[in-house]
């Protein structure tokens, strides 16, 4: 099998796993067996988040839809867009970005209650932490699951916007990336490894010299953006490996769904980000070099001789 065919097969397998993870994670985590045992994190992308009175989960997260907590959440409850009713126990923080919040009598929140609107806290409810507004205080553990999920969501949106801008303002990027994958795959990987690891080293070396301090600081501050650009280019490349769509935007969105779905997997997500950033930087470097190289001029056949009048 050709290298491109093998790559396409591997990427399609990863795509299937990613799509299944994205579509099945929420329903699978939302189901319970009715026993009073601790479950894993419960994540619902859209729909309804329900923790029944006889259930205990670690962390509860819903992106779009109402949340009802009748049982126990051992860590944090995070609601992005939806009304929330807590009548059970949340040992950590309750963070609701957009939606009405009701804390029933007898409910207990062990951490802070952070909401956008003024919450309705009934008499007999216990809130051991502070009450604050999301606009003035966004105080929850960024090392916890809720914080990591918010970071995943924000980074996904950032890559989406950056990718659309690159495709819109660099119309030749799509064709160049496809050509680089087809003819210079090994070279792109080599350049990517070199750039990914040499850029911070060069920045540190520049800081040693007096005249190079400003440039070194600029490079260090720009590393996050540079790596994200590489990740975005690799995202588009993955989409092009999976489908041969007529629209470059469709291919990019497909690649985005695959990589960001796989990014939800612990450890695997970080490793894929590293590999994608390295490969994307290499694709970009090789594409720029190829664009600057003079193209061979094809010789044209001389015109046929004119017939001589007798």
SERONU-525762 format. One record per residue (C-alpha): x, y, z; residue number from 1. Coordinates in steps of 0.25 Angstrom, whole numbers, padded with zeros to 4 digits. Each point is the difference from the previous one (the first is absolute). Layout:
<pts>
+-------+-------+-------+-----+
|    px |    py |    pz |   i |
+-------+-------+-------+-----+
|     X |     Y |     Z | NUM |
...
+-------+-------+-------+-----+
</pts>
This chain:
<pts>
+-------+-------+-------+-----+
|    px |    py |    pz |   i |
+-------+-------+-------+-----+
|  0000 |  0000 |  0000 |   1 |
|  0005 |  0014 | -0003 |   2 |
|  0004 |  0009 |  0011 |   3 |
| -0011 |  0010 | -0003 |   4 |
| -0010 | -0012 |  0000 |   5 |
|  0006 | -0005 |  0014 |   6 |
| -0001 |  0014 |  0006 |   7 |
| -0015 |  0001 | -0005 |   8 |
| -0003 | -0013 |  0006 |   9 |
|  0006 |  0003 |  0014 |  10 |
| -0007 |  0014 |  0000 |  11 |
| -0013 | -0006 | -0004 |  12 |
|  0001 | -0010 |  0012 |  13 |
|  0003 |  0012 |  0009 |  14 |
| -0012 |  0008 | -0006 |  15 |
| -0009 | -0012 |  0003 |  16 |
|  0005 | -0001 |  0015 |  17 |
| -0001 |  0015 |  0002 |  18 |
| -0014 |  0002 | -0006 |  19 |
| -0005 | -0012 |  0008 |  20 |
|  0006 |  0006 |  0013 |  21 |
| -0006 |  0014 | -0003 |  22 |
| -0014 | -0006 | -0003 |  23 |
|  0000 | -0011 |  0010 |  24 |
|  0007 |  0005 |  0012 |  25 |
| -0012 |  0009 |  0005 |  26 |
| -0010 | -0011 | -0001 |  27 |
|  0009 | -0010 |  0006 |  28 |
|  0004 |  0008 |  0012 |  29 |
| -0015 |  0005 |  0002 |  30 |
| -0005 | -0014 |  0001 |  31 |
|  0000 | -0007 |  0014 |  32 |
| -0003 | -0013 |  0005 |  33 |
| -0009 |  0005 |  0012 |  34 |
|  0010 | -0005 |  0011 |  35 |
|  0006 |  0010 |  0010 |  36 |
|  0014 | -0001 | -0005 |  37 |
|  0010 |  0011 | -0004 |  38 |
|  0001 |  0001 | -0015 |  39 |
|  0010 |  0008 | -0009 |  40 |
| -0001 |  0014 | -0005 |  41 |
| -0014 |  0002 | -0006 |  42 |
|  0001 |  0009 | -0013 |  43 |
| -0012 |  0004 | -0008 |  44 |
|  0003 |  0008 | -0013 |  45 |
| -0015 |  0004 | -0003 |  46 |
| -0012 | -0005 |  0007 |  47 |
| -0003 | -0002 |  0014 |  48 |
|  0009 | -0003 |  0012 |  49 |
| -0007 | -0008 |  0011 |  50 |
|  0007 | -0006 |  0012 |  51 |
| -0011 | -0008 |  0007 |  52 |
| -0001 | -0001 |  0015 |  53 |
|  0006 | -0013 |  0001 |  54 |
|  0012 |  0003 | -0008 |  55 |
|  0014 |  0006 |  0002 |  56 |
|  0009 |  0005 | -0010 |  57 |
|  0014 |  0007 |  0000 |  58 |
| -0002 |  0013 | -0008 |  59 |
| -0012 |  0004 | -0008 |  60 |
|  0001 |  0008 | -0013 |  61 |
| -0011 |  0005 | -0010 |  62 |
|  0003 |  0009 | -0012 |  63 |
| -0014 |  0003 | -0004 |  64 |
| -0013 | -0004 |  0008 |  65 |
| -0006 |  0000 |  0014 |  66 |
|  0007 | -0007 |  0012 |  67 |
| -0007 | -0007 |  0011 |  68 |
|  0008 | -0005 |  0012 |  69 |
| -0008 | -0009 |  0009 |  70 |
|  0011 | -0009 |  0004 |  71 |
|  0015 |  0003 |  0003 |  72 |
|  0011 |  0006 | -0008 |  73 |
|  0013 | -0002 |  0007 |  74 |
|  0008 |  0011 | -0007 |  75 |
| -0006 |  0011 | -0008 |  76 |
| -0012 |  0003 | -0008 |  77 |
|  0002 |  0009 | -0013 |  78 |
| -0012 |  0005 | -0009 |  79 |
|  0003 |  0008 | -0012 |  80 |
| -0014 |  0003 | -0005 |  81 |
| -0012 | -0005 |  0007 |  82 |
| -0008 |  0001 |  0013 |  83 |
|  0005 | -0007 |  0012 |  84 |
| -0007 | -0006 |  0012 |  85 |
|  0007 | -0006 |  0012 |  86 |
| -0007 | -0007 |  0010 |  87 |
|  0011 | -0010 |  0004 |  88 |
|  0014 |  0001 |  0003 |  89 |
|  0012 |  0007 | -0008 |  90 |
|  0013 | -0002 |  0008 |  91 |
|  0007 |  0010 | -0009 |  92 |
| -0003 |  0013 | -0007 |  93 |
| -0013 |  0003 | -0008 |  94 |
|  0003 |  0008 | -0012 |  95 |
| -0011 |  0004 | -0010 |  96 |
|  0003 |  0010 | -0011 |  97 |
| -0013 |  0002 | -0006 |  98 |
| -0013 | -0004 |  0006 |  99 |
| -0009 |  0001 |  0013 | 100 |
|  0005 | -0007 |  0012 | 101 |
| -0009 | -0006 |  0012 | 102 |
|  0006 | -0006 |  0012 | 103 |
| -0011 | -0008 |  0007 | 104 |
| -0002 | -0001 |  0015 | 105 |
|  0009 | -0011 |  0006 | 106 |
|  0010 |  0001 | -0012 | 107 |
|  0014 |  0002 |  0004 | 108 |
|  0012 |  0006 | -0008 | 109 |
|  0013 | -0002 |  0006 | 110 |
|  0008 |  0010 | -0009 | 111 |
| -0004 |  0014 | -0007 | 112 |
| -0013 |  0003 | -0007 | 113 |
|  0004 |  0008 | -0013 | 114 |
| -0011 |  0004 | -0009 | 115 |
| -0004 |  0011 | -0010 | 116 |
| -0014 |  0003 |  0005 | 117 |
| -0004 |  0001 |  0015 | 118 |
| -0002 | -0014 |  0005 | 119 |
| -0013 | -0004 |  0007 | 120 |
|  0006 | -0006 |  0013 | 121 |
| -0012 | -0006 |  0009 | 122 |
|  0000 |  0000 |  0015 | 123 |
|  0007 | -0012 |  0005 | 124 |
|  0010 | -0001 | -0011 | 125 |
|  0015 |  0000 |  0004 | 126 |
|  0011 |  0007 | -0008 | 127 |
|  0013 | -0002 |  0007 | 128 |
|  0008 |  0009 | -0010 | 129 |
| -0003 |  0014 | -0005 | 130 |
| -0010 |  0005 | -0010 | 131 |
|  0006 |  0008 | -0012 | 132 |
| -0004 |  0004 | -0014 | 133 |
|  0007 | -0005 | -0012 | 134 |
|  0002 |  0014 | -0005 | 135 |
|  0009 |  0004 |  0012 | 136 |
|  0005 | -0013 |  0005 | 137 |
|  0004 | -0013 | -0008 | 138 |
|  0005 | -0008 |  0011 | 139 |
|  0001 | -0015 | -0002 | 140 |
|  0012 | -0009 |  0000 | 141 |
|  0006 |  0000 | -0014 | 142 |
|  0007 | -0013 |  0003 | 143 |
| -0014 | -0007 |  0001 | 144 |
| -0008 | -0006 | -0010 | 145 |
| -0009 |  0012 | -0002 | 146 |
|  0012 |  0009 | -0002 | 147 |
|  0006 | -0010 | -0010 | 148 |
| -0013 | -0001 | -0008 | 149 |
| -0002 |  0015 | -0001 | 150 |
|  0015 |  0001 | -0005 | 151 |
| -0004 | -0011 | -0010 | 152 |
| -0012 |  0008 | -0005 | 153 |
|  0007 |  0013 | -0001 | 154 |
|  0012 | -0006 | -0007 | 155 |
| -0009 | -0007 | -0010 | 156 |
| -0007 |  0013 | -0003 | 157 |
|  0013 |  0007 | -0002 | 158 |
|  0005 | -0010 | -0009 | 159 |
| -0013 |  0001 | -0008 | 160 |
|  0001 |  0015 | -0002 | 161 |
|  0015 | -0001 | -0003 | 162 |
| -0002 | -0011 | -0010 | 163 |
| -0011 |  0008 | -0007 | 164 |
|  0008 |  0012 | -0001 | 165 |
|  0012 | -0007 | -0005 | 166 |
| -0008 | -0006 | -0011 | 167 |
| -0007 |  0013 | -0004 | 168 |
|  0012 |  0009 |  0000 | 169 |
|  0010 | -0011 | -0006 | 170 |
| -0008 | -0006 | -0011 | 171 |
|  0012 | -0008 | -0005 | 172 |
|  0002 | -0007 |  0014 | 173 |
| -0009 | -0012 | -0003 | 174 |
|  0006 | -0003 | -0013 | 175 |
|  0014 |  0001 |  0005 | 176 |
| -0003 | -0008 |  0012 | 177 |
| -0005 | -0012 | -0008 | 178 |
|  0012 |  0001 | -0010 | 179 |
|  0009 |  0000 |  0012 | 180 |
| -0007 | -0013 |  0006 | 181 |
|  0001 | -0007 | -0013 | 182 |
|  0015 |  0004 | -0004 | 183 |
|  0007 |  0004 |  0012 | 184 |
| -0006 | -0007 |  0012 | 185 |
|  0013 | -0004 |  0006 | 186 |
|  0007 |  0013 | -0002 | 187 |
| -0012 |  0007 |  0007 | 188 |
|  0001 | -0009 |  0013 | 189 |
|  0015 |  0003 |  0000 | 190 |
| -0002 |  0015 | -0001 | 191 |
| -0011 |  0000 |  0010 | 192 |
|  0009 | -0007 |  0011 | 193 |
|  0011 |  0010 | -0003 | 194 |
| -0009 |  0012 |  0002 | 195 |
| -0008 | -0005 |  0012 | 196 |
|  0013 | -0002 |  0008 | 197 |
|  0009 |  0010 | -0006 | 198 |
| -0009 |  0012 |  0002 | 199 |
|  0000 |  0000 |  0015 | 200 |
|  0015 | -0003 |  0000 | 201 |
|  0003 |  0012 | -0009 | 202 |
| -0009 |  0009 |  0008 | 203 |
|  0008 | -0003 |  0013 | 204 |
|  0013 |  0002 | -0007 | 205 |
| -0004 |  0013 | -0005 | 206 |
| -0003 |  0004 |  0014 | 207 |
|  0014 | -0002 |  0004 | 208 |
|  0005 |  0011 | -0010 | 209 |
| -0004 |  0014 |  0004 | 210 |
| -0004 |  0004 | -0015 | 211 |
| -0008 | -0013 | -0001 | 212 |
| -0009 |  0002 |  0013 | 213 |
| -0012 |  0007 | -0007 | 214 |
|  0000 | -0011 | -0011 | 215 |
|  0002 | -0011 |  0009 | 216 |
| -0012 |  0005 |  0009 | 217 |
| -0009 |  0002 | -0013 | 218 |
|  0003 | -0015 | -0004 | 219 |
| -0003 | -0005 |  0014 | 220 |
| -0013 |  0007 |  0001 | 221 |
| -0004 | -0004 | -0014 | 222 |
|  0003 | -0015 |  0002 | 223 |
| -0014 | -0003 |  0004 | 224 |
| -0006 |  0007 | -0013 | 225 |
|  0011 | -0007 | -0009 | 226 |
| -0003 | -0014 |  0006 | 227 |
| -0015 |  0003 | -0002 | 228 |
|  0002 |  0004 | -0014 | 229 |
|  0007 | -0013 | -0002 | 230 |
| -0011 | -0008 |  0006 | 231 |
| -0010 |  0007 | -0008 | 232 |
|  0007 | -0003 | -0013 | 233 |
|  0001 | -0015 |  0004 | 234 |
| -0015 |  0000 |  0003 | 235 |
| -0002 |  0004 | -0014 | 236 |
|  0009 | -0011 | -0005 | 237 |
| -0007 | -0010 |  0008 | 238 |
| -0013 |  0004 | -0006 | 239 |
|  0006 | -0001 | -0014 | 240 |
|  0005 | -0014 |  0003 | 241 |
| -0013 | -0005 |  0004 | 242 |
| -0009 |  0006 | -0011 | 243 |
|  0001 |  0006 | -0014 | 244 |
| -0010 |  0011 |  0002 | 245 |
| -0001 |  0011 | -0010 | 246 |
| -0001 |  0010 |  0011 | 247 |
|  0013 |  0003 |  0007 | 248 |
| -0008 |  0005 |  0012 | 249 |
| -0008 | -0014 |  0001 | 250 |
|  0013 | -0007 |  0001 | 251 |
|  0005 |  0009 |  0011 | 252 |
| -0012 | -0002 |  0008 | 253 |
|  0001 | -0015 | -0001 | 254 |
|  0014 |  0000 |  0004 | 255 |
| -0003 |  0009 |  0012 | 256 |
| -0011 | -0009 |  0005 | 257 |
|  0009 | -0012 | -0001 | 258 |
|  0012 |  0007 |  0008 | 259 |
| -0008 |  0007 |  0010 | 260 |
| -0009 | -0012 |  0003 | 261 |
|  0013 | -0008 |  0002 | 262 |
|  0005 |  0011 |  0009 | 263 |
| -0010 | -0004 |  0010 | 264 |
|  0007 | -0013 |  0003 | 265 |
|  0010 |  0003 |  0012 | 266 |
|  0015 | -0002 | -0004 | 267 |
| -0004 | -0003 | -0015 | 268 |
| -0005 |  0014 | -0002 | 269 |
|  0013 |  0006 |  0005 | 270 |
|  0009 | -0009 | -0009 | 271 |
| -0009 |  0002 | -0012 | 272 |
|  0001 |  0015 |  0002 | 273 |
|  0016 | -0001 |  0000 | 274 |
|  0000 | -0008 | -0012 | 275 |
| -0010 |  0008 | -0008 | 276 |
|  0007 |  0013 |  0004 | 277 |
|  0014 | -0006 | -0005 | 278 |
| -0006 | -0005 | -0013 | 279 |
| -0008 |  0013 | -0003 | 280 |
|  0013 |  0009 |  0002 | 281 |
|  0007 | -0009 | -0009 | 282 |
| -0011 |  0000 | -0011 | 283 |
|  0000 |  0015 |  0001 | 284 |
|  0015 |  0001 | -0001 | 285 |
|  0001 | -0009 | -0012 | 286 |
| -0012 |  0007 | -0007 | 287 |
|  0007 |  0014 |  0002 | 288 |
|  0013 | -0006 | -0005 | 289 |
| -0007 | -0006 | -0012 | 290 |
| -0007 |  0013 | -0003 | 291 |
|  0013 |  0007 | -0001 | 292 |
|  0007 | -0010 | -0008 | 293 |
|  0000 |  0003 | -0015 | 294 |
| -0009 | -0008 | -0008 | 295 |
|  0006 | -0008 | -0012 | 296 |
| -0003 |  0006 | -0013 | 297 |
| -0006 | -0010 | -0010 | 298 |
|  0006 |  0002 | -0014 | 299 |
| -0011 |  0002 | -0010 | 300 |
|  0001 | -0006 | -0014 | 301 |
|  0003 |  0009 | -0011 | 302 |
| -0011 |  0004 | -0009 | 303 |
| -0001 | -0008 | -0013 | 304 |
|  0007 |  0007 | -0012 | 305 |
| -0008 |  0008 | -0009 | 306 |
| -0003 | -0006 | -0014 | 307 |
|  0008 |  0006 | -0011 | 308 |
| -0008 |  0005 | -0011 | 309 |
|  0004 | -0006 | -0014 | 310 |
+-------+-------+-------+-----+
</pts>
